[in-house]
Amino acid sequence: MNRLPLDRRAQIINALVEGNSIRSTKRMFNVHRDTIMRLLVEVGSGCATILNDEMRDLSCRRIQVDEIWAYVQKKNATSRQRMIAAVSAICGPSLHSTPTASLCPHTA
């Protein structure tokens, strides 16, 4: 199988991170859409591996999840209570109810 050079792959990922769509990236770099999708899967798997290996036993005092709250509130008005219940089940009952407040007073 042919493989794109590393610098070319980095340029494609950079374009996607900057907000370009897959189709516009396809046109910019003259690369097939499926190639871009495979590259995204490869990079996503690598990121998941790094996060899984490195993000362990963190002593977090506050976790800010503004984007998650915005998504949940847009999706369904009742999802807020479900989100609070889910985070509370994971992080314990000491949970603040405001979206920007500390949700998980997790300590290692």
TAPE-V447513 format. One record per residue. N is the residue number from 1. RES is the residue in three letters. PSI is psi as a letter, one per 40 degrees, with the letter a starting at -180 (* if undefined). NEAR is the number of other C-alpha atoms within 10 Angstrom. D_CENTER is the distance of its C-alpha to the mean C-alpha in whole Angstrom. Layout:
n->N res->RES psi->PSI near->NEAR d_center->D_CENTER
n->N res->RES psi->PSI near->NEAR d_center->D_CENTER
This chain:
n->1 res->MET psi->h near->3 d_center->29
n->2 res->ASN psi->i near->4 d_center->29
n->3 res->ARG psi->h near->8 d_center->26
n->4 res->LEU psi->i near->12 d_center->25
n->5 res->PRO psi->i near->8 d_center->26
n->6 res->LEU psi->d near->9 d_center->23
n->7 res->ASP psi->d near->9 d_center->24
n->8 res->ARG psi->d near->12 d_center->23
n->9 res->ARG psi->d near->18 d_center->20
n->10 res->ALA psi->d near->13 d_center->19
n->11 res->GLN psi->d near->13 d_center->20
n->12 res->ILE psi->d near->22 d_center->18
n->13 res->ILE psi->d near->17 d_center->15
n->14 res->ASN psi->d near->13 d_center->16
n->15 res->ALA psi->d near->17 d_center->17
n->16 res->LEU psi->d near->16 d_center->14
n->17 res->VAL psi->d near->10 d_center->12
n->18 res->GLU psi->e near->9 d_center->15
n->19 res->GLY psi->e near->10 d_center->14
n->20 res->ASN psi->i near->15 d_center->17
n->21 res->SER psi->i near->12 d_center->17
n->22 res->ILE psi->d near->18 d_center->17
n->23 res->ARG psi->d near->12 d_center->21
n->24 res->SER psi->d near->14 d_center->22
n->25 res->THR psi->d near->21 d_center->20
n->26 res->LYS psi->d near->17 d_center->23
n->27 res->ARG psi->d near->12 d_center->25
n->28 res->MET psi->d near->12 d_center->25
n->29 res->PHE psi->e near->13 d_center->25
n->30 res->ASN psi->f near->9 d_center->27
n->31 res->VAL psi->i near->14 d_center->25
n->32 res->HIS psi->i near->13 d_center->25
n->33 res->ARG psi->d near->15 d_center->22
n->34 res->ASP psi->d near->11 d_center->21
n->35 res->THR psi->d near->14 d_center->21
n->36 res->ILE psi->d near->19 d_center->18
n->37 res->MET psi->d near->12 d_center->17
n->38 res->ARG psi->d near->11 d_center->18
n->39 res->LEU psi->d near->17 d_center->16
n->40 res->LEU psi->d near->17 d_center->13
n->41 res->VAL psi->d near->12 d_center->13
n->42 res->GLU psi->d near->12 d_center->15
n->43 res->VAL psi->d near->14 d_center->12
n->44 res->GLY psi->d near->12 d_center->9
n->45 res->SER psi->d near->12 d_center->12
n->46 res->GLY psi->d near->12 d_center->13
n->47 res->CYS psi->d near->12 d_center->10
n->48 res->ALA psi->d near->12 d_center->10
n->49 res->THR psi->d near->12 d_center->13
n->50 res->ILE psi->d near->11 d_center->13
n->51 res->LEU psi->d near->11 d_center->11
n->52 res->ASN psi->d near->10 d_center->13
n->53 res->ASP psi->d near->9 d_center->16
n->54 res->GLU psi->d near->10 d_center->15
n->55 res->MET psi->g near->9 d_center->14
n->56 res->ARG psi->i near->9 d_center->17
n->57 res->ASP psi->f near->9 d_center->19
n->58 res->LEU psi->i near->10 d_center->18
n->59 res->SER psi->g near->10 d_center->20
n->60 res->CYS psi->h near->12 d_center->18
n->61 res->ARG psi->d near->12 d_center->21
n->62 res->ARG psi->i near->13 d_center->18
n->63 res->ILE psi->h near->13 d_center->15
n->64 res->GLN psi->h near->13 d_center->14
n->65 res->VAL psi->f near->14 d_center->11
n->66 res->ASP psi->d near->13 d_center->13
n->67 res->GLU psi->d near->11 d_center->10
n->68 res->ILE psi->d near->13 d_center->10
n->69 res->TRP psi->d near->18 d_center->14
n->70 res->ALA psi->d near->12 d_center->14
n->71 res->TYR psi->d near->12 d_center->13
n->72 res->VAL psi->d near->17 d_center->15
n->73 res->GLN psi->d near->14 d_center->18
n->74 res->LYS psi->d near->11 d_center->18
n->75 res->LYS psi->d near->11 d_center->17
n->76 res->ASN psi->h near->9 d_center->20
n->77 res->ALA psi->d near->10 d_center->22
n->78 res->THR psi->e near->10 d_center->23
n->79 res->SER psi->d near->15 d_center->19
n->80 res->ARG psi->d near->21 d_center->19
n->81 res->GLN psi->d near->12 d_center->22
n->82 res->ARG psi->d near->12 d_center->20
n->83 res->MET psi->d near->15 d_center->17
n->84 res->ILE psi->d near->19 d_center->19
n->85 res->ALA psi->d near->15 d_center->21
n->86 res->ALA psi->d near->12 d_center->18
n->87 res->VAL psi->d near->15 d_center->17
n->88 res->SER psi->d near->16 d_center->21
n->89 res->ALA psi->d near->11 d_center->21
n->90 res->ILE psi->d near->11 d_center->19
n->91 res->CYS psi->e near->15 d_center->20
n->92 res->GLY psi->i near->14 d_center->23
n->93 res->PRO psi->e near->14 d_center->25
n->94 res->SER psi->g near->12 d_center->25
n->95 res->LEU psi->h near->17 d_center->23
n->96 res->HIS psi->i near->14 d_center->23
n->97 res->SER psi->e near->12 d_center->23
n->98 res->THR psi->i near->12 d_center->22
n->99 res->PRO psi->d near->16 d_center->18
n->100 res->THR psi->e near->13 d_center->18
n->101 res->ALA psi->i near->14 d_center->20
n->102 res->SER psi->h near->18 d_center->19
n->103 res->LEU psi->d near->23 d_center->18
n->104 res->CYS psi->g near->21 d_center->18
n->105 res->PRO psi->f near->17 d_center->21
n->106 res->HIS psi->h near->17 d_center->20
n->107 res->THR psi->i near->11 d_center->22
n->108 res->ALA psi->* near->9 d_center->23
